[in-house]
Amino acid sequence: KFLEIRQHAVTIGDHPACKDSLPISLDWEHAEPILIDVDGYEAQRNGFRRRGNEMRLSYVERKNMLRSVSGLTVAERKGQYCL
């Protein structure tokens, strides 16, 4: 059995639970899928699994993530997205 992993681009989202108005969503665009043997993947993870609250990003983390992938200056982002 194989596991197919896709790395997606991120984009500004529209999730209503994101109260600070900077939600991040996965974009439709993705890199070429990677096939990995399921048993090898599980062995590499070594049982490590993140909980939901460990996957939540702060406003600053989301802002920095979008800044790194957007290619926009701070002034351009402020004009477009109020970052």
N, C-alpha and C positions, 0 to 999 in steps of 0.2 A: 504494500500500500504506500502511496505517495501523497504528500501534502503539497498543494499548490499555494505559493505565497505571492501576493501582489503588493507592491509598494505604490500607494496612490499619492498623487499631489494633494496639497491642502488648499483650501479656499475659505473665504469668509462665508460663514453659514447663516442660518436663521433659526437656531434652536431657541424656543421661548423660555427655557429654564436658565439661559445665560443672561443673568440680570445686569451685567456690566456692559452689555451691548457689543461684545466682541466674540461671538461664537466661531469656532473653526469646524469645517466639514471636510470630508474626503471628496476630492474632485473625481470626475469620471475618468480622467486621464491617469494612466498607470504605466509603470515600467514593465518590461518583459517579465512574465511570470517565472518564478524559480520553483523547480520541483525538488522536494526533499523527502527522503525516506522517513516515514512517520516514527519508526522506532529510533532512528538516529536523531531526529528532532527532539523527541522526548528525553533521550539520554543527554543531549546537549543542554536542555533546559534544567536538568538535574532536579526536577520537582518544583522549581521556582515558578510561582504564579502570583501575579499582582492582584490586589483587591481593587474594587471599583474606586475607592477614594484615592488610591495610589496612582490611578490613571488620570485623575482630574487635573487639569492644568489651571494655574492661576491666571489672572488677567495679564500680568507682566510676561509670563511664559508664552501665552498665546500671542501677545503683541510682538514679542521677540521672534517667535516662529514665523509669523506673517511678514515681519520686517525682513527676515533672512531669505524668504522665498519670493517676495514681491518684486524686488528690484526697484522699488519706489523710494524717493527721498522722504524724510519726515514731513516736509511741507506738502508734498504731493499726497501722502497718505492722509494727512489732516484734512485736506481739501476734499478728498474723495470719500474717506471712510470714517472720519472723526477719530483717528487713533491718537 
